[in-house]
């Protein structure tokens, strides 16, 4: 599933392509993704100018000139692909479910093989009260996210820190990959109780979360299965993973110090694979 860096990379690509442009038409090839598409979506979007594209957690918010926003979640396999004006456009693919065309000649296709993404059309004044938005935790790249803020969210929680960080009510936008990486960079075991992450530990973890996310965004996210940039390119952060997907390999620290071979272990937590260094993370 695309996580915060992949969604942010998508946001930047769409913003560059269609900000300030007017939606000329919308071609719809399915009645539903994860949920039914908005009623009369093609009619309600036609003629609207794209004012801005924001992100909240893993959600895109496309702000329109008619006082509404198109809320989009990429789901497990959803992605946007942009074809610039005058470029060759291949035939529609099987899973190109929604196609947006703009006045300047840009074409944007939403492709989702697993159909687990969704789109909702909401009044701008209602977006923050939407059921998927209103209970989200703080943005990890926001100015208000720091050690004390994270510690307050984790106080008294008896679940593992790995499971806690995947809870979108605690921190918004994190997923399995970047939680594993952030815990590694902060030297914290994924098995440690969330309630123990206070003080210096919380500050170290908050800094590591920001660091990992910013590195991933600068690398264009991670392309493991379905994710592609809006221009069709790949993300490259998967080549910088310290522990994720590297079971029995050396982590960067153990490579440097020639510690025990095979320091990276994989365990299952809440039905998901967790990767960590058995030597450094405590």
Secondary structure, DSSP 8 states (H G I E B T S, - for coil): ---HHHHHHHHHHHHHHHTT-BEEEEEE--SBSSSB--TTHHHHHTT-BEEEEEEETTEEEEEETTSEEEEEE-TTT-EEEEE-TTS------TTEEEEEEETTS-EEEEE-TT---EEEEEEGGGGGGSTTTTT--EETTSTT-SHHHHHHHHTT--SBHHHHHH-TTTEET--HHHHHHHHHHTT--TTSBGGG--HHHHHHHHHHHHHHHHHHHHTT---SSS---TTS----GGGG-SSTT-TTS--HHHHHHT-STT-EEEEEETTEEEEEETTT--
